[in-house]
Amino acid sequence: MRLREEEKYWRLCSRDKHLQEGDKNSKFFHVSATSRRKKNMILGMEDAEGVWQTGTEKVEGIVLDYFTNIFSAHEGLTCMFRSAEERKALSGIKIARDCPGISRILFADDTMVFCRANEDEGRELMIILGDYELASGQKVNVGKSSVSFEPQVSLDIRVRLVQILGMQEVQDQGKYLGLPSHIGRIKKEVFAFLVAKVEERIKGWKRKLLSQVGRGVMVKSVAIAIPHFVMKCFKLPYETIDVLNNHMTKFFWASSDKERGIHWQSWDKLCEDKLEGGLGFKDLECMNLALLAKQG
């Protein structure tokens, strides 16, 4: 049984068109990979003067110059924040009593600033941003900027700080780089988008055109890879992992969306190594812990 499954697997991965009994799903995988490659390809970019450039070397130069300018400006902004912290003008936040404070988190072209909800630190923040604009030549987009407060901050202080900062107040900062910026106590609702994304991707696959080996390849290469980035940063709740496993299990065993299929083996058994009788699927819980441990 296992030798026949291995034979089907290698026939599926093979590109030899002369096989008389080759898997007919090879065209499906080829079209999927080609469309994804075309979608992610950058054909050209505008340079600093607004001229459209299409050469590979010119595009690489535009990207390199853009991020070099951003990171150079971020170094100056970091120095200004550090100076404000030394003068006790900005407090930042602490995740533990004896750990150092954090006043800012710098991304590619976005910045998150943490400070106390009082007028003095609000004005100091605006002074730093003003000096940054004069020194770097970049402009802070106040229209896209927002501020959020802790629930215990009074309404009067919120109104005054919004006027000082000139930014809109929001209750939730939403997502950044596909990750939630705020996680409350109910983590199941926060990561519901991840379950919906996996479910939507699986429903887009035509199960009837895929053999069971083909469905296994899709689970390993696509479905398990979708939560990979999120699991690098957060520990998913057990309920979310259980729902993800259920979707992948149903896709692997059932031949259509309306059928549940007969589960001849449990998902834990399928996650075992092939030498131990499994199929080598990734255990999401163990994978999550390993990715978090890798971050240090």
Long-range contacts (C-beta under 8 A, 24 or more apart in sequence): 5-213, 8-211, 8-213, 9-213, 9-216, 9-217, 12-211, 12-213, 12-214, 12-217, 13-217, 23-211, 23-213, 23-214, 25-209, 25-210, 25-211, 25-214, 28-206, 28-209, 28-210, 28-214, 29-214, 29-217, 67-108, 70-108, 70-109, 73-132, 73-135, 73-136, 73-138, 74-106, 76-132, 76-135, 76-136, 77-104, 77-106, 77-111, 77-128, 77-132, 77-136, 78-104, 78-106, 80-128, 80-131, 80-132, 81-113, 81-128, 84-124, 84-128, 89-120, 89-121, 89-124, 90-115, 90-121, 90-124, 90-125, 91-115, 91-116, 91-121, 107-176, 107-177, 110-176, 112-181, 117-149, 117-150, 117-153, 117-157, 117-158, 117-161, 118-157, 118-161, 119-160, 119-161, 119-164, 122-160, 122-161, 122-164, 122-165, 123-164, 125-165, 126-164, 126-165, 142-166, 142-167, 146-170, 146-173, 148-172, 148-173, 148-182, 178-229, 178-230, 179-229, 179-230, 179-233, 179-234, 183-234, 187-236, 187-237, 187-240, 188-237, 188-239, 188-240, 191-230, 191-234, 191-236, 191-237, 191-240, 192-240, 194-226, 194-227, 194-230, 194-236, 194-240, 194-244, 195-240, 195-243, 195-244, 195-247, 197-226, 198-223, 198-226, 198-227, 198-244, 198-247, 198-248, 199-247, 201-226, 202-247, 202-248, 202-251, 203-257, 205-251, 207-251, 207-254, 207-255, 207-256, 207-257, 208-255, 208-256, 212-252, 215-251, 215-252, 216-252, 216-279, 216-281, 218-251, 219-248, 219-251, 219-252, 219-281, 220-280, 220-281, 220-282, 223-247, 223-248, 223-251, 224-248, 224-281, 224-282, 224-284, 224-287, 227-284, 228-287, 228-291, 231-284, 231-287, 231-288, 231-291, 231-292, 232-291, 232-292, 232-294, 232-295, 233-295, 235-288, 235-289, 235-292, 236-284, 236-288, 238-285, 241-284, 241-285, 241-288, 244-284, 245-284, 248-281
